[in-house]
Amino acid sequence: FTQVMPSECVKVMVRVRPMNKKESEKNCATTVKADEKDNSIVLFNPNEKDSEKCFSFDYVFPQNVSQKHIYEQSGFHLVDAVVEGYNGTILAYGQTGCGKTFTMMGVPESEDLKGVIPRTFSHIFTVIQSNSSKNFLVRVSYIEIYNEEIRDLLAKDPKNKLDLKESPDKGVFIKDVTMLNVKSVQEMDQAMTVGTNGRSVGATNMNAASSRSHCIFTCLLYTSDAADDLLCVDLGGRRIIKKK
């Protein structure tokens, strides 16, 4: 993950996924450890002595960590900051099959397994409802970047290509992207479901339904004072791993 916070520009967090079914059936050995106490990742070769290499991050998550715990450490404070007037981004990056989409989307209908993006929905409206001093307008968009083409996942035809433009007033923006006004968690869930169903996927050796595109779910919070963005980004997996 990377996330923008008021106190620090970028925070980097690492999640270690458990072995998948194929790896378990082949009795693969564990080669990575996550230590939450000192926020470090240790890589090692179980067949070699003194092979450990340690890397430090802002936060690390071991294999058995819950979806809720990940959101509390990554997205929770960011949503609070966005409501207070900051722009923020939560971005998932990694090799195909490493769990990016599960971390960001999860299983939305399951309270235990839903990911970062659906958890932001309820959090946003909880914060808005508790803030009686401001009036909010919430709008969402959902796009994918596939083969260097921008597609609107909320449009009637999500395969139509959109153009990236730039202007002195708006800066860089996507022309004619669909922006939906949402008034509840349910409406945000519906927008996410519609967009996700139109996303490009394909099979790889590591994932039978791998995301073949980058997707960006944007939530814009408008008040009388400002317009603030929360971007949730799920990058398509890297498929080429070079062996040295």
Backbone hydrogen bonds, N-H to C=O, Kabsch-Sander energy under -0.5 kcal/mol:
donor,donor_aa,acceptor,acceptor_aa,energy
2,T,91,L,-0.6
3,Q,11,K,-0.9
4,V,89,T,-0.6
5,M,8,E,-2.0
11,K,3,Q,-0.9
13,M,1,F,-1.3
13,M,11,K,-0.5
14,V,59,Y,-1.9
16,V,61,F,-2.6
17,R,15,R,-0.6
24,S,20,N,-2.4
25,E,21,K,-2.5
26,K,22,K,-1.2
27,N,24,S,-1.5
28,C,23,E,-2.3
33,K,42,V,-2.3
35,D,33,K,-0.5
35,D,40,S,-2.8
36,E,34,A,-0.7
39,N,35,D,-0.7
40,S,35,D,-1.8
41,I,55,F,-3.1
42,V,33,K,-2.8
43,L,41,I,-0.5
43,L,53,K,-2.8
44,F,31,T,-2.4
48,E,45,N,-2.1
51,S,48,E,-0.6
53,K,43,L,-2.4
55,F,41,I,-2.6
57,F,39,N,-2.5
58,D,12,V,-1.7
59,Y,12,V,-1.1
61,F,14,V,-2.9
65,V,62,P,-1.4
67,Q,112,D,-0.6
70,I,66,S,-1.7
71,Y,67,Q,-2.1
72,E,68,K,-2.4
73,Q,69,H,-1.6
74,S,70,I,-1.9
75,G,71,Y,-1.3
76,F,71,Y,-2.5
79,V,75,G,-2.4
80,D,76,F,-1.6
81,A,77,H,-1.9
82,V,78,L,-2.3
83,V,79,V,-2.3
84,E,80,D,-1.2
85,G,82,V,-1.5
86,Y,81,A,-2.2
88,G,229,D,-2.4
90,I,231,L,-2.9
91,L,2,T,-1.3
91,L,89,T,-0.5
92,A,233,V,-2.4
96,T,238,R,-2.0
98,C,95,Q,-1.7
103,T,99,G,-2.2
104,M,100,K,-2.7
105,M,101,T,-3.3
106,G,101,T,-1.4
107,V,113,L,-1.3
110,S,107,V,-2.4
111,E,109,E,-0.5
114,K,110,S,-1.8
115,G,105,M,-2.6
116,V,103,T,-2.4
117,I,104,M,-2.8
119,R,115,G,-1.5
120,T,116,V,-1.7
120,T,117,I,-0.6
121,F,117,I,-1.0
122,S,118,P,-1.1
123,H,119,R,-1.6
124,I,120,T,-3.0
125,F,121,F,-1.9
126,T,122,S,-1.9
127,V,123,H,-2.4
128,I,124,I,-2.4
129,Q,125,F,-2.3
130,S,126,T,-1.2
131,N,127,V,-0.6
131,N,128,I,-1.2
132,S,130,S,-0.9
134,K,131,N,-1.0
137,L,222,Y,-2.1
138,V,182,V,-0.5
139,R,220,L,-2.3
140,V,180,L,-2.2
141,S,218,T,-2.0
143,I,216,I,-2.1
144,E,151,R,-2.2
145,I,214,H,-3.1
146,Y,144,E,-0.6
146,Y,149,E,-2.7
149,E,146,Y,-1.4
150,I,162,L,-0.6
151,R,144,E,-3.0
151,R,149,E,-0.5
152,D,160,N,-0.6
153,L,142,Y,-2.0
153,L,151,R,-0.8
154,L,142,Y,-0.6
155,A,152,D,-1.1
160,N,157,D,-1.7
162,L,150,I,-2.6
165,K,163,D,-0.5
165,K,173,F,-3.4
167,S,171,G,-2.0
171,G,167,S,-2.3
173,F,165,K,-2.7
175,K,163,D,-2.4
175,K,173,F,-0.6
177,V,174,I,-1.2
180,L,140,V,-2.7
182,V,138,V,-2.6
188,M,184,S,-1.6
189,D,185,V,-2.7
190,Q,186,Q,-2.2
191,A,187,E,-2.0
192,M,188,M,-2.3
193,T,189,D,-2.5
194,V,190,Q,-2.5
195,G,191,A,-2.1
196,T,192,M,-2.7
197,N,193,T,-2.0
198,G,194,V,-0.7
198,G,195,G,-0.9
199,R,196,T,-1.4
202,G,210,S,-2.3
204,T,207,N,-2.7
210,S,202,G,-1.6
210,S,207,N,-0.9
212,R,200,S,-2.2
213,S,200,S,-0.5
214,H,145,I,-2.1
215,C,234,D,-2.4
216,I,143,I,-2.5
217,F,232,C,-2.8
218,T,141,S,-2.4
218,T,216,I,-0.6
219,C,230,L,-2.7
220,L,139,R,-3.4
220,L,218,T,-0.5
221,L,219,C,-0.5
221,L,228,D,-2.9
222,Y,137,L,-3.2
222,Y,220,L,-0.6
223,T,226,A,-2.9
228,D,221,L,-2.6
230,L,219,C,-2.3
231,L,88,G,-2.6
232,C,217,F,-2.7
233,V,90,I,-3.2
233,V,231,L,-0.6
234,D,215,C,-2.5
235,L,92,A,-1.9
235,L,233,V,-0.6
237,G,211,S,-1.0
238,R,94,G,-1.1
241,I,239,R,-0.7
242,K,240,I,-0.6
